[in-house]
């Protein structure tokens, strides 16, 4: 199974229901986000669409399998084994560009990127020996078995920051 998630990094519902009716325009005439600078060139409001400039994506693949093998060695004596395997891989990316922050803060903060890879796989083997016999009116059942498994996991995360210029 494959999944490619490109959902927005934030839910705008809260912004939409609380945005004042007389709020500034969301975009300037040139199409960039409107931060409504005041006389000192500082942003006079937080543009709710700025969160959409932050991006997040994840690609996931998942494999699950199982098999049961059984063989009758003699009447009443069966050998069987259950085999299972799973593999889960995900790769994710989160980008926080400077454009998502008010212009006056951009010299003081860093753009960021977070990149992650996760791998988890497992396997299991469960052999069994099953013996059934009638002893007069009684039924004798003997079951012997074992389990062996492995659960290796690996996770790598890289967080990168673009440091602002020091002036």
C-alpha positions, 0 to 999 in steps of 0.5 A: 500500500502506498500513500502520498500525503500532501495535506496543508500544514495547518487547518484554516478553520479557526482563522476563518471563523475569527477573522474580523470582517474589516481585516486587511486584504490577504494579498497585496496588489502584486500577489504577495501576502499582505502584512499591513505594515504600519508607520514604522514598517512593522506588520500590524497583523498576522496574515492567516494565509502565512501558515500555508507557505509552510509545507509538509509531505509524507510518502508511506509504503506498507507491506504485510504478508502471512503464510501458513504451511501444514503437512501431515507426517503420519495420521494424527501427527501434523507439522505446521508453521506460520510465517509473517513479514511486515515492512513500513517505510515513510519519508517526510519533509517539512519546510518552513520558509522565511516568507511565512514570517512577518518581514520585520522578523526575517532578519532575526529568524531562520528558514527551516527544513526537516527531513525524516526517513523511518523504516520498520520491518518485522518477521516471525516464524512459529513452527508447531508439531501437533499430535492427536491420538485416541486412548480408549474413550479419551482424546490425547492432544500434544502440541509443541511449538516455538516462536522466533521473531525480529523487529529491526527499526531505523529512524533518521531525522535531519533538521536544517536551518538557514541562519540569517545574515548578521549585520 
